[in-house]
């Protein structure tokens, strides 16, 4: 998250002091990414060092005001025009967690997926309720309409993000089931030979019923080879908006 550019965008509307910038930033984004005053002033000091803002006197209450400079406006314009870089994605804790859960001792990865799915769907429902409130505020108009529109856009991004996460979790679960079934089928074809025959062949020849081999799923659970992989599960997020 680019706090420096967010502050520059707010300063373009006129001089502001630190606490005012924090309040307006959180109002514009619905407090999705809360800031503390120390973080704001640290960023302002760096912007001042880089020549993008300058202190410009005080307000009636004695607060030190900061104003954007021409260099700051150029930086802000460049930020708006340049696409956000996706070639080096930020670390995603959920993706890392699932990657580490594969084959982890004593961890059932499907339980991890199901627990996360419940949380994700609840978050999406909460965002959807907030979206309805934001829409009402935008449609009713008012002095803070600009902030309401900005908050609405942020909320819709969060809804799309949680919908995508729910679909990805469904996909992960289906993928694990298919891999388990494939591993089971492969295991039956490459079972350990017994006196020159596979175990199943030896038992069948002696009149016994071949024992169906099992395969260990990535989460450590045994899966029968006859388990069919279900089709891609429909996302519980469908129709949330």
C-alpha positions in Angstrom: 0.0 0.0 0.0 1.4 3.4 -1.0 0.8 5.6 2.0 3.0 8.3 0.6 1.0 8.6 -2.6 -2.3 8.5 -0.7 -1.1 11.5 1.4 0.1 13.4 -1.7 -3.4 12.9 -3.2 -5.0 14.4 -0.1 -2.6 17.2 0.0 -3.3 18.2 -3.6 -6.7 19.3 -2.3 -5.0 21.8 0.0 -2.7 22.1 3.0 -3.3 19.6 5.8 -1.8 18.6 9.2 -1.0 15.1 10.2 -4.0 14.1 12.2 -6.3 15.6 9.5 -4.5 13.5 6.9 -5.0 10.3 8.9 -8.7 11.0 9.4 -9.3 11.8 5.7 -7.3 8.8 4.6 -9.3 6.4 6.7 -12.5 8.1 5.8 -11.7 7.7 2.1 -10.9 4.0 2.5 -13.4 3.1 5.1 -10.6 2.4 7.7 -9.7 -0.7 5.7 -6.0 0.2 6.1 -5.9 2.2 9.4 -3.0 4.5 10.0 -1.5 5.9 13.2 -0.3 9.5 13.5 3.3 8.5 13.9 3.2 6.6 10.6 1.7 9.7 8.9 4.3 12.1 10.3 7.1 9.7 9.4 5.9 9.6 5.8 5.5 13.4 5.7 9.1 13.8 6.9 10.3 11.6 4.1 8.2 13.4 1.6 9.6 16.7 2.9 13.1 15.3 2.6 12.5 14.3 -1.0 11.1 17.7 -1.8 7.5 16.6 -2.5 5.9 18.4 0.4 6.8 21.5 2.4 5.6 22.9 5.7 3.5 25.9 5.1 2.7 27.7 8.4 0.0 26.7 10.9 -3.7 26.7 11.2 -5.7 28.7 13.8 -5.3 25.9 16.3 -1.5 25.9 15.9 -1.2 22.7 13.8 1.8 22.6 11.4 0.4 22.5 7.9 2.0 20.6 5.0 1.5 21.5 1.3 2.3 19.5 -1.8 5.1 20.9 -4.1 5.4 20.8 -7.9 7.7 17.8 -7.5 5.0 16.1 -5.4 2.4 16.8 -8.1 4.6 15.3 -10.7 5.2 12.2 -8.5 1.4 11.9 -7.9 0.6 12.2 -11.6 3.1 9.5 -12.5 1.6 7.2 -9.8 -1.9 7.7 -11.2 -0.7 7.0 -14.8 1.5 4.0 -14.1 -0.2 0.6 -13.6 0.3 -1.2 -10.3 3.1 -3.7 -10.7 1.9 -7.4 -10.4 5.1 -9.1 -11.5 6.3 -9.3 -7.9 3.1 -10.1 -6.0 2.9 -9.4 -2.3 3.3 -12.4 0.0 -0.1 -14.0 0.6 -0.4 -15.7 4.0 -3.2 -18.1 2.9 -1.3 -19.3 -0.1 1.8 -19.9 2.0 -0.2 -21.7 4.7 -1.7 -24.1 2.2 1.6 -24.7 0.5 3.2 -25.6 3.9 0.2 -27.7 4.9 0.7 -30.1 2.0 2.3 -33.2 3.5 2.7 -31.6 6.9 2.6 -34.1 9.8 -0.6 -34.1 11.7 -2.3 -31.5 9.5 -5.5 -32.2 7.5 -5.3 -29.7 4.7 -9.0 -30.1 3.9 -9.8 -29.0 7.4 -7.6 -26.0 6.9 -9.4 -25.2 3.6 -12.9 -25.6 5.1 -12.0 -23.4 8.1 -10.7 -20.7 5.8 -13.7 -21.0 3.5 -16.1 -20.4 6.4 -14.2 -17.3 7.4 -13.9 -16.0 3.8 -17.7 -16.4 3.1 -18.5 -14.6 6.4 -16.1 -11.7 5.4 -17.8 -11.5 2.0 -21.2 -11.3 3.6 -20.0 -8.5 5.9 -18.6 -6.6 3.0 -21.8 -7.0 1.1 -23.8 -5.5 4.0 -21.4 -2.6 4.1 -21.7 -2.2 0.3 -25.5 -1.8 0.7 -25.0 0.9 3.3 -22.4 2.7 1.1 -24.7 2.6 -1.9 -27.5 4.1 0.2 -25.1 6.9 1.3 -24.0 7.6 -2.3 -27.6 7.7 -3.6 -28.7 10.0 -0.8 -25.9 12.4 -1.6 -24.4 14.7 1.0 -21.2 16.6 2.0 -19.1 13.4 2.1 -20.3 11.9 -1.2 -16.8 11.7 -2.6 -15.6 9.7 0.4 -18.7 7.4 0.1 -18.0 6.7 -3.5 -14.3 6.0 -2.7 -15.4 3.6 0.1 -17.8 1.9 -2.2 -15.1 1.2 -4.8 -12.8 -0.2 -2.0 -15.7 -2.4 -0.7 -16.4 -3.8 -4.2 -12.7 -4.7 -4.6 -12.8 -6.5 -1.3 -15.9 -8.4 -2.4 -14.4 -9.5 -5.7 -11.2 -10.5 -3.8 -13.1 -12.7 -1.3 -15.2 -14.2 -4.1 -12.0 -15.2 -6.0 -10.5 -16.6 -2.7 -13.6 -18.7 -2.1 -13.5 -20.1 -5.7 -9.7 -20.8 -5.3 -10.4 -22.7 -2.1 -13.0 -24.8 -3.8 -10.5 -25.5 -6.6 -7.8 -26.5 -4.1 -10.1 -29.0 -2.4 -11.2 -30.5 -5.8 -7.6 -30.7 -6.9 -6.6 -32.6 -3.8 -9.4 -35.1 -4.3 -8.4 -35.7 -7.9 -4.7 -36.1 -7.0 -5.7 -38.6 -4.3 -7.8 -40.6 -6.7 -4.9 -40.5 -9.3 -2.4 -41.7 -6.7 -4.7 -44.5 -5.7 -5.1 -45.7 -9.3 -1.4 -45.5 -9.8 -0.8 -47.5 -6.6 -3.1 -50.3 -7.8 -1.1 -50.6 -11.1 2.3 -50.6 -9.4 1.6 -52.6 -6.3 4.5 -54.5 -4.7 5.0 -57.9 -6.5 4.5 -61.1 -4.5 6.4 -64.1 -5.9 6.5 -62.7 -9.4 3.0 -61.4 -9.3 1.3 -58.4 -7.9 -0.5 -58.8 -4.6 -3.9 -58.5 -6.3 -3.0 -61.1 -8.9 -1.6 -63.6 -6.3 -4.8 -63.3 -4.1 -7.0 -63.7 -7.1 -5.2 -66.7 -8.3 -5.6 -68.3 -4.8 -9.3 -67.6 -4.9 -9.2 -64.6 -2.6 -10.5 -61.1 -3.2 -7.8 -58.6 -4.0 -7.5 -56.0 -1.4 -8.0 -52.5 -2.7 -4.9 -50.5 -2.2 -5.1 -47.1 -0.6 -3.2 -43.9 -1.4 -2.2 -41.3 0.9 -3.6 -37.9 0.1 -1.5 -34.7 0.5 -3.1 -34.2 3.8 -2.2 -37.7 5.0 -5.7 -39.2 4.7 -6.1 -42.6 3.1 -8.3 -42.4 0.0 -9.9 -45.5 -1.7 -9.0 -45.9 -5.3 -12.7 -46.0 -6.3 -13.3 -42.5 -4.9 -14.5 -40.4 -7.8 -13.3 -36.9 -8.2 -16.3 -34.5 -8.1 -16.7 -31.8 -10.6 -15.4 -28.3 -9.7 -17.5 -27.2 -6.7 -19.6 -24.1 -7.2 -18.3 -21.1 -5.3 -20.4 -20.3 -2.2 -19.7 -16.7 -3.1 -21.8 -16.9 -6.2 -24.4 -14.2 -6.3 -23.0 -12.3 -3.3 -23.0 -9.0 -4.9 
